[in-house]
């Protein structure tokens, strides 16, 4: 049987060409901020559809010969043509399927990258308040969101440098140099003892223990950290004295219930603790003489003979209605000096 091939309407190729164009544009738009891997997937999809479109157009048999007469082919030629067209058809189907899968993979990869970017931003935000390890636990969902308000018993530490107000009248560059040394020495100790830095303002710091992750022996951790800080500052003081700076450390530690969570407004959040315990620790710090670590009775009760203390007596602290018994920490007892956490 002879076969007369009729012309195929060029508009039949329009959907494939339009789809190819749209996918190329999609690759350019979505790939603008995406990773190289995501862009590669989208460009692969575009290349597959463009190739399929080219094959579809170029694979059409010329319908009219040069003289304009119908083209007549034999059955064998017809079978060959149909076989070739069938092969090209499946090639185009394969390319279209590859394009679809590559597009789907690229879009999924882009979504994962956006989710990862959001997680990184949240992790960076949490690292402003917590240790890197703790921030990672929170992002991983291994602990409740600590930025929501909650109530918990905490041990609060306030510390600052005695003589800093007068020293701050020195050259600003000298003040900044001292603060850098001071923060560089004391900051790692906060992380080492798993404390949470609530804030630091110049020479002052507020740190608390047992939140957002409960820890064993929060009072012991706080006191051990304070003693280690005092030793670090003692080492710094030698250099400060040679430069004519009369500075020393004062610390106040209290224990009690507080309400904790995010404080601030959109674009500027801090993590804070509110309660009488923070006021007690702050006032004890204010009463501490150079080199002293003053603790409240609840803190002493949680130390179980860990330290040697001397009673200071009942202190009348500003803003508190009743006197607060205070104790000065002289140091660790010999039998506990080498104990670790």
DOVEX-498261 format. One record per residue (C-alpha): residue in one letter; residue number from 1; x, y, z. Coordinates in nm, 4 decimals. Example, Ala and Ser with C-alpha at 12.3 -4.5 7.8 and 13.67 -1.06 7.14 Angstrom:
// residues 2
{"a", 1, {1.2300, -0.4500, 0.7800}} {"s", 2, {1.3670, -0.1060, 0.7140}} 
This chain:
// residues 341
{"x", 1, {0.0000, 0.0000, 0.0000}} {"x", 2, {0.1265, 0.3393, -0.0912}} {"x", 3, {0.1262, 0.6157, 0.1678}} {"x", 4, {0.0850, 0.9845, 0.0992}} {"x", 5, {0.2310, 1.1945, 0.3855}} {"x", 6, {0.0382, 1.5064, 0.4588}} {"x", 7, {0.1716, 1.8272, 0.6034}} {"x", 8, {0.1845, 1.8580, 0.9790}} {"x", 9, {0.0641, 2.1914, 1.1118}} {"x", 10, {0.3573, 2.3849, 1.2547}} {"x", 11, {0.1305, 2.5034, 1.5330}} {"x", 12, {0.1420, 2.1481, 1.6683}} {"x", 13, {0.4962, 2.2153, 1.7858}} {"x", 14, {0.3962, 2.5300, 1.9736}} {"x", 15, {0.3160, 2.3614, 2.3101}} {"x", 16, {0.6589, 2.1999, 2.3301}} {"x", 17, {0.8331, 2.5224, 2.2307}} {"x", 18, {0.6290, 2.7261, 2.4773}} {"x", 19, {0.6993, 2.4757, 2.7551}} {"x", 20, {1.0711, 2.4862, 2.6758}} {"x", 21, {1.0735, 2.8660, 2.6885}} {"x", 22, {0.8807, 2.8768, 3.0156}} {"x", 23, {1.1133, 2.6218, 3.1768}} {"x", 24, {1.4213, 2.8159, 3.0711}} {"x", 25, {1.2717, 3.1303, 3.2244}} {"x", 26, {1.1811, 2.9330, 3.5387}} {"x", 27, {1.5395, 2.8094, 3.5641}} {"x", 28, {1.6718, 3.1640, 3.5349}} {"x", 29, {1.4232, 3.3140, 3.7851}} {"x", 30, {1.4346, 3.0399, 4.0493}} {"x", 31, {1.8026, 2.9759, 3.9987}} {"x", 32, {1.8976, 3.3383, 4.0560}} {"x", 33, {1.9337, 3.2898, 4.4339}} {"x", 34, {1.9510, 2.9120, 4.4383}} {"x", 35, {2.2608, 2.7021, 4.4764}} {"x", 36, {2.4664, 2.5729, 4.1853}} {"x", 37, {2.3166, 2.2248, 4.2356}} {"x", 38, {1.9622, 2.3587, 4.2064}} {"x", 39, {2.0511, 2.5631, 3.8979}} {"x", 40, {2.2101, 2.2581, 3.7349}} {"x", 41, {1.8897, 2.0573, 3.7784}} {"x", 42, {1.6721, 2.3322, 3.6315}} {"x", 43, {1.9083, 2.3900, 3.3408}} {"x", 44, {1.9153, 2.0146, 3.2705}} {"x", 45, {1.5375, 2.0181, 3.2533}} {"x", 46, {1.5477, 2.3154, 3.0162}} {"x", 47, {1.8085, 2.1495, 2.7957}} {"x", 48, {1.5991, 1.8307, 2.7742}} {"x", 49, {1.2857, 2.0143, 2.6662}} {"x", 50, {1.4725, 2.2318, 2.4162}} {"x", 51, {1.6329, 1.9202, 2.2659}} {"x", 52, {1.2946, 1.7458, 2.2496}} {"x", 53, {1.1458, 2.0482, 2.0747}} {"x", 54, {1.4304, 2.0603, 1.8221}} {"x", 55, {1.3946, 1.6890, 1.7527}} {"x", 56, {1.0206, 1.7231, 1.7099}} {"x", 57, {1.0619, 2.0011, 1.4570}} {"x", 58, {1.3598, 1.8603, 1.2690}} {"x", 59, {1.2256, 1.5042, 1.2722}} {"x", 60, {0.9191, 1.5885, 1.0508}} {"x", 61, {0.9466, 1.4497, 0.7038}} {"x", 62, {0.9299, 1.7083, 0.4262}} {"x", 63, {0.5818, 1.6672, 0.2926}} {"x", 64, {0.5957, 1.8256, -0.0482}} {"x", 65, {0.8831, 1.7551, -0.2842}} {"x", 66, {1.0519, 2.0274, -0.4802}} {"x", 67, {0.7987, 2.0176, -0.7639}} {"x", 68, {0.5019, 2.0337, -0.5278}} {"x", 69, {0.3706, 1.6847, -0.6102}} {"x", 70, {0.2548, 1.4483, -0.3325}} {"x", 71, {0.5258, 1.2218, -0.2071}} {"x", 72, {0.4471, 0.8526, -0.2511}} {"x", 73, {0.6352, 0.5861, -0.0583}} {"x", 74, {0.6282, 0.2069, -0.0644}} {"x", 75, {0.5183, -0.0112, 0.2242}} {"x", 76, {0.8815, -0.0802, 0.3156}} {"x", 77, {0.9610, 0.2889, 0.3172}} {"x", 78, {0.6462, 0.3527, 0.5167}} {"x", 79, {0.7528, 0.0967, 0.7793}} {"x", 80, {1.1001, 0.2495, 0.7987}} {"x", 81, {0.9594, 0.5976, 0.8400}} {"x", 82, {0.7110, 0.4861, 1.1055}} {"x", 83, {0.9837, 0.2963, 1.2896}} {"x", 84, {1.2088, 0.5978, 1.2864}} {"x", 85, {0.9273, 0.8290, 1.3958}} {"x", 86, {0.8356, 0.5881, 1.6742}} {"x", 87, {1.1955, 0.5852, 1.7933}} {"x", 88, {1.2163, 0.9646, 1.7865}} {"x", 89, {0.8807, 0.9784, 1.9669}} {"x", 90, {1.0150, 0.7728, 2.2570}} {"x", 91, {1.3339, 0.9790, 2.2627}} {"x", 92, {1.1195, 1.2913, 2.2983}} {"x", 93, {0.9089, 1.1232, 2.5666}} {"x", 94, {1.2270, 1.0285, 2.7520}} {"x", 95, {1.3603, 1.3815, 2.7273}} {"x", 96, {1.0292, 1.5252, 2.8484}} {"x", 97, {1.0241, 1.2800, 3.1400}} {"x", 98, {1.3842, 1.3658, 3.2260}} {"x", 99, {1.2925, 1.7338, 3.2109}} {"x", 100, {0.9968, 1.6765, 3.4441}} {"x", 101, {1.2058, 1.4814, 3.6972}} {"x", 102, {1.4909, 1.7329, 3.6805}} {"x", 103, {1.2482, 2.0200, 3.7380}} {"x", 104, {1.0860, 1.8411, 4.0312}} {"x", 105, {1.4287, 1.7645, 4.1789}} {"x", 106, {1.5413, 2.1238, 4.1321}} {"x", 107, {1.2309, 2.2651, 4.2991}} {"x", 108, {1.2644, 2.0224, 4.5906}} {"x", 109, {1.6314, 2.1095, 4.6241}} {"x", 110, {1.5425, 2.4787, 4.6260}} {"x", 111, {1.2808, 2.4231, 4.8970}} {"x", 112, {1.5293, 2.2316, 5.1111}} {"x", 113, {1.7827, 2.5105, 5.0678}} {"x", 114, {1.5269, 2.7687, 5.1788}} {"x", 115, {1.4407, 2.5583, 5.4838}} {"x", 116, {1.8104, 2.5172, 5.5635}} {"x", 117, {1.8608, 2.8941, 5.5312}} {"x", 118, {1.5742, 2.9587, 5.7748}} {"x", 119, {1.7253, 2.7049, 6.0174}} {"x", 120, {2.0669, 2.8699, 5.9914}} {"x", 121, {1.9158, 3.2111, 6.0598}} {"x", 122, {1.7335, 3.0729, 6.3643}} {"x", 123, {2.0501, 2.9001, 6.4821}} {"x", 124, {2.2493, 3.2224, 6.4475}} {"x", 125, {1.9822, 3.4042, 6.6458}} {"x", 126, {1.9846, 3.1456, 6.9258}} {"x", 127, {2.3640, 3.1481, 6.9423}} {"x", 128, {2.3396, 3.5089, 7.0553}} {"x", 129, {2.1807, 3.3821, 7.3768}} {"x", 130, {2.2997, 3.0240, 7.4243}} {"x", 131, {2.6031, 2.8064, 7.3733}} {"x", 132, {2.6419, 2.6662, 7.0179}} {"x", 133, {2.5650, 2.3124, 7.1394}} {"x", 134, {2.2449, 2.4232, 7.3123}} {"x", 135, {2.1360, 2.6311, 7.0151}} {"x", 136, {2.1781, 2.3271, 6.7893}} {"x", 137, {1.9660, 2.1152, 7.0258}} {"x", 138, {1.6878, 2.3733, 7.0157}} {"x", 139, {1.6912, 2.3967, 6.6349}} {"x", 140, {1.6934, 2.0160, 6.6089}} {"x", 141, {1.3781, 2.0055, 6.8224}} {"x", 142, {1.5410, 1.8153, 7.1078}} {"x", 143, {1.4154, 2.0722, 7.3587}} {"x", 144, {1.1217, 2.3090, 7.3924}} {"x", 145, {1.1446, 2.6583, 7.2474}} {"x", 146, {1.3079, 2.8548, 7.5305}} {"x", 147, {1.2005, 3.1904, 7.3894}} {"x", 148, {0.8449, 3.1208, 7.5076}} {"x", 149, {0.7838, 3.2561, 7.8597}} {"x", 150, {0.8248, 2.9947, 8.1317}} {"x", 151, {0.8979, 2.9736, 8.5050}} {"x", 152, {1.1929, 2.7870, 8.6547}} {"x", 153, {1.4292, 2.7891, 8.9493}} {"x", 154, {1.7626, 2.9317, 8.8377}} {"x", 155, {2.0950, 3.0328, 8.9850}} {"x", 156, {2.1815, 3.3876, 8.8777}} {"x", 157, {2.5302, 3.5369, 8.8675}} {"x", 158, {2.6049, 3.9087, 8.8395}} {"x", 159, {2.9613, 4.0310, 8.8075}} {"x", 160, {3.1483, 4.3457, 8.7197}} {"x", 161, {3.4807, 4.5183, 8.7722}} {"x", 162, {3.5431, 4.7267, 9.0819}} {"x", 163, {3.6943, 5.0613, 8.9875}} {"x", 164, {3.5661, 5.0486, 8.6321}} {"x", 165, {3.3624, 5.3702, 8.6527}} {"x", 166, {3.6716, 5.5757, 8.7328}} {"x", 167, {3.8785, 5.3783, 8.4836}} {"x", 168, {3.6232, 5.4518, 8.2082}} {"x", 169, {3.7397, 5.8138, 8.2171}} {"x", 170, {4.0661, 5.6951, 8.0552}} {"x", 171, {4.1260, 5.6993, 7.6825}} {"x", 172, {3.8480, 5.5036, 7.5040}} {"x", 173, {4.1036, 5.2870, 7.3249}} {"x", 174, {4.2503, 5.1751, 7.6592}} {"x", 175, {3.9035, 5.0946, 7.7920}} {"x", 176, {3.8236, 4.8864, 7.4841}} {"x", 177, {4.1535, 4.6983, 7.5104}} {"x", 178, {4.0843, 4.6060, 7.8730}} {"x", 179, {3.7276, 4.4962, 7.7949}} {"x", 180, {3.8489, 4.2755, 7.5097}} {"x", 181, {4.0992, 4.1033, 7.7406}} {"x", 182, {3.8365, 4.0698, 8.0121}} {"x", 183, {3.5665, 3.9245, 7.7871}} {"x", 184, {3.8113, 3.6939, 7.6080}} {"x", 185, {3.9162, 3.5385, 7.9403}} {"x", 186, {3.5750, 3.5126, 8.1045}} {"x", 187, {3.3542, 3.4283, 7.8059}} {"x", 188, {3.4827, 3.0715, 7.7514}} {"x", 189, {3.4213, 2.9930, 8.1196}} {"x", 190, {3.0496, 3.0644, 8.0743}} {"x", 191, {3.0320, 2.8073, 7.7968}} {"x", 192, {3.2530, 2.5595, 7.9836}} {"x", 193, {3.0153, 2.5544, 8.2821}} {"x", 194, {2.7044, 2.5615, 8.0583}} {"x", 195, {2.5781, 2.8955, 8.1749}} {"x", 196, {2.3447, 3.1217, 7.9776}} {"x", 197, {2.4703, 3.4746, 7.9185}} {"x", 198, {2.1692, 3.6990, 7.9618}} {"x", 199, {2.3542, 4.0204, 7.8895}} {"x", 200, {2.6780, 4.2049, 7.9223}} {"x", 201, {2.7051, 4.5818, 7.9470}} {"x", 202, {3.0612, 4.7038, 7.9419}} {"x", 203, {3.2249, 4.5342, 8.2384}} {"x", 204, {2.8996, 4.3880, 8.3761}} {"x", 205, {2.7609, 4.0422, 8.2986}} {"x", 206, {2.4494, 3.8527, 8.4008}} {"x", 207, {2.4614, 3.4737, 8.3721}} {"x", 208, {2.2166, 3.2116, 8.4900}} {"x", 209, {2.2156, 2.8355, 8.5247}} {"x", 210, {1.9444, 2.5694, 8.4874}} {"x", 211, {1.7762, 2.7327, 8.1900}} {"x", 212, {1.6881, 2.6819, 7.9121}} {"x", 213, {1.8186, 2.3275, 7.9674}} {"x", 214, {1.8056, 2.1974, 8.3273}} {"x", 215, {2.1533, 2.1068, 8.4542}} {"x", 216, {2.2617, 1.9139, 8.7626}} {"x", 217, {2.4014, 2.1205, 9.0507}} {"x", 218, {2.3367, 2.4698, 8.9095}} {"x", 219, {2.4583, 2.6393, 9.2295}} {"x", 220, {2.7834, 2.4432, 9.2193}} {"x", 221, {2.8377, 2.5295, 8.8542}} {"x", 222, {2.7770, 2.8971, 8.9220}} {"x", 223, {3.0196, 2.9110, 9.2143}} {"x", 224, {3.2893, 2.7090, 9.0396}} {"x", 225, {3.2595, 2.9382, 8.7381}} {"x", 226, {3.2821, 3.2477, 8.9600}} {"x", 227, {3.5940, 3.1157, 9.1344}} {"x", 228, {3.7554, 3.0374, 8.7975}} {"x", 229, {3.6679, 3.3882, 8.6772}} {"x", 230, {3.8236, 3.5426, 8.9857}} {"x", 231, {4.1437, 3.3494, 8.9161}} {"x", 232, {4.1472, 3.4673, 8.5537}} {"x", 233, {4.0960, 3.8277, 8.6591}} {"x", 234, {4.3738, 3.7944, 8.9178}} {"x", 235, {4.6048, 3.6948, 8.6326}} {"x", 236, {4.4882, 3.9917, 8.4253}} {"x", 237, {4.5308, 4.2342, 8.7134}} {"x", 238, {4.9083, 4.1956, 8.7089}} {"x", 239, {4.9217, 4.3399, 8.3600}} {"x", 240, {4.6593, 4.6013, 8.4402}} {"x", 241, {4.8551, 4.7233, 8.7432}} {"x", 242, {5.1675, 4.7701, 8.5300}} {"x", 243, {4.9607, 4.9953, 8.3062}} {"x", 244, {4.8233, 5.1859, 8.6048}} {"x", 245, {4.4717, 5.0357, 8.6049}} {"x", 246, {4.3242, 4.9571, 8.9490}} {"x", 247, {4.0557, 4.7010, 8.8668}} {"x", 248, {3.9222, 4.3912, 9.0408}} {"x", 249, {3.6242, 4.1573, 9.0175}} {"x", 250, {3.3084, 4.1576, 9.2300}} {"x", 251, {3.0453, 3.8811, 9.2053}} {"x", 252, {2.6950, 3.8233, 9.3459}} {"x", 253, {2.5108, 3.4898, 9.3215}} {"x", 254, {2.1503, 3.4116, 9.4184}} {"x", 255, {1.9071, 3.1258, 9.3617}} {"x", 256, {1.5289, 3.1257, 9.3236}} {"x", 257, {1.2363, 3.1199, 9.0826}} {"x", 258, {1.2285, 3.3448, 8.7782}} {"x", 259, {1.0204, 3.3937, 8.4654}} {"x", 260, {1.2315, 3.3546, 8.1525}} {"x", 261, {1.1807, 3.4087, 7.7810}} {"x", 262, {1.2219, 3.6508, 7.4938}} {"x", 263, {1.2019, 4.0208, 7.5774}} {"x", 264, {1.1973, 4.2998, 7.3233}} {"x", 265, {1.0302, 4.3847, 6.9949}} {"x", 266, {1.0358, 4.2651, 6.6355}} {"x", 267, {1.3869, 4.2973, 6.5002}} {"x", 268, {1.5518, 4.3241, 6.8413}} {"x", 269, {1.4923, 4.0427, 7.0892}} {"x", 270, {1.6864, 3.9518, 7.4013}} {"x", 271, {1.6583, 3.6533, 7.6307}} {"x", 272, {1.5886, 3.7578, 7.9867}} {"x", 273, {1.5057, 3.6441, 8.3380}} {"x", 274, {1.2705, 3.8428, 8.5610}} {"x", 275, {1.2183, 3.7897, 8.9300}} {"x", 276, {1.3400, 3.8734, 9.2788}} {"x", 277, {1.6319, 3.6342, 9.2350}} {"x", 278, {1.7867, 3.8594, 8.9695}} {"x", 279, {1.7542, 4.1635, 9.1971}} {"x", 280, {1.9191, 3.9772, 9.4865}} {"x", 281, {2.2136, 3.8682, 9.2707}} {"x", 282, {2.2523, 4.2193, 9.1320}} {"x", 283, {2.2473, 4.3804, 9.4783}} {"x", 284, {2.4914, 4.1245, 9.6191}} {"x", 285, {2.7261, 4.2065, 9.3331}} {"x", 286, {2.6953, 4.5734, 9.4180}} {"x", 287, {2.7867, 4.5004, 9.7823}} {"x", 288, {3.0862, 4.2810, 9.6972}} {"x", 289, {3.4269, 4.4254, 9.7733}} {"x", 290, {3.7134, 4.3795, 9.5242}} {"x", 291, {3.7781, 4.0074, 9.4888}} {"x", 292, {3.4676, 3.8982, 9.6803}} {"x", 293, {3.2064, 3.6456, 9.5671}} {"x", 294, {2.8906, 3.7007, 9.7727}} {"x", 295, {2.6272, 3.4269, 9.7719}} {"x", 296, {2.2815, 3.3984, 9.9245}} {"x", 297, {2.1713, 3.1299, 10.1736}} {"x", 298, {1.9861, 2.9192, 9.9087}} {"x", 299, {2.3051, 2.9048, 9.7023}} {"x", 300, {2.5107, 2.7998, 10.0033}} {"x", 301, {2.2554, 2.5288, 10.0788}} {"x", 302, {2.3090, 2.3770, 9.7351}} {"x", 303, {2.6880, 2.3559, 9.7643}} {"x", 304, {2.7057, 2.0681, 10.0147}} {"x", 305, {3.0330, 2.1736, 10.1746}} {"x", 306, {3.2019, 2.2478, 9.8425}} {"x", 307, {3.3516, 2.5827, 9.9450}} {"x", 308, {3.4935, 2.7675, 10.2403}} {"x", 309, {3.2830, 3.0706, 10.3248}} {"x", 310, {3.2751, 3.3496, 10.5786}} {"x", 311, {2.9433, 3.4965, 10.6933}} {"x", 312, {2.8963, 3.8607, 10.6009}} {"x", 313, {2.5742, 3.9003, 10.7996}} {"x", 314, {2.2297, 4.0191, 10.6979}} {"x", 315, {2.2564, 4.2807, 10.4247}} {"x", 316, {1.9894, 4.5419, 10.3692}} {"x", 317, {1.9688, 4.5525, 9.9915}} {"x", 318, {1.8050, 4.8278, 9.7923}} {"x", 319, {1.4614, 4.7340, 9.6610}} {"x", 320, {1.4173, 4.4360, 9.8946}} {"x", 321, {1.1886, 4.4494, 10.1964}} {"x", 322, {1.3888, 4.2106, 10.4178}} {"x", 323, {1.7600, 4.1716, 10.4919}} {"x", 324, {1.9396, 3.9004, 10.2979}} {"x", 325, {2.1946, 3.6731, 10.4710}} {"x", 326, {2.5149, 3.6781, 10.2631}} {"x", 327, {2.8341, 3.4755, 10.2589}} {"x", 328, {3.1722, 3.5434, 10.1016}} {"x", 329, {3.3260, 3.2512, 9.9109}} {"x", 330, {3.6912, 3.2236, 10.0072}} {"x", 331, {3.7615, 2.9259, 9.7831}} {"x", 332, {3.7067, 2.5571, 9.7183}} {"x", 333, {3.7737, 2.3125, 9.9977}} {"x", 334, {4.0878, 2.1066, 9.9409}} {"x", 335, {3.9023, 1.7766, 9.8975}} {"x", 336, {3.6757, 1.9232, 9.6289}} {"x", 337, {3.9305, 2.1387, 9.4481}} {"x", 338, {4.0087, 1.8814, 9.1800}} {"x", 339, {3.6544, 1.7497, 9.1375}} {"x", 340, {3.5071, 1.7932, 8.7940}} {"x", 341, {3.1481, 1.8268, 8.6840}} 
